[in-house]
């Protein structure tokens, strides 16, 4: 997926989540260990959102692309984010998936 396409789907995911009541804190936060697509707030929770888009749901679709290596990178980046901002609050990891369309599928708390 190109950067322009990735930016497009991240913008769609952000708008979708804002319509669900979440508040955007940051987009595309980078560190040496990885990137956080969207950092949002859902009440007391800090929510780290991974956005994935695939042409179709064949071969597992967008959800299957978040493997154990990606999960490890997300955990590491989120821990660095929280410590760098001195945040001590509950958090969770969500995913917004697009499989062959611009229809978002939101998975909450995808891993602990």
SULURGI-V51662 format. One record per residue. BURIAL is 1 if it has 24 or more other ideal C-beta (glycine too) atoms within 12 Angstrom, else 0. Layout:
burial:BURIAL
burial:BURIAL
This chain:
burial:0
burial:0
burial:0
burial:0
burial:0
burial:0
burial:0
burial:0
burial:1
burial:1
burial:1
burial:1
burial:1
burial:1
burial:0
burial:1
burial:1
burial:0
burial:0
burial:0
burial:0
burial:1
burial:0
burial:1
burial:1
burial:1
burial:1
burial:0
burial:1
burial:0
burial:0
burial:0
burial:0
burial:1
burial:1
burial:1
burial:1
burial:1
burial:1
burial:1
burial:1
burial:1
burial:0
burial:0
burial:0
burial:1
burial:1
burial:1
burial:1
burial:1
burial:1
burial:1
burial:1
burial:1
burial:0
burial:0
burial:0
burial:0
burial:0
burial:0
burial:0
burial:1
burial:1
burial:0
burial:1
burial:1
burial:0
burial:0
burial:0
burial:1
burial:0
burial:0
burial:1
burial:1
burial:1
burial:0
burial:1
burial:1
burial:0
burial:0
burial:1
burial:0
burial:0
burial:0
burial:0
burial:0
burial:0
burial:0
burial:0
burial:0
burial:1
burial:1
burial:1
burial:1
burial:1
burial:1
burial:1
burial:1
burial:1
burial:0
burial:0
burial:0
burial:0
burial:1
burial:1
burial:1
burial:1
burial:0
burial:0
burial:1
burial:0
burial:0
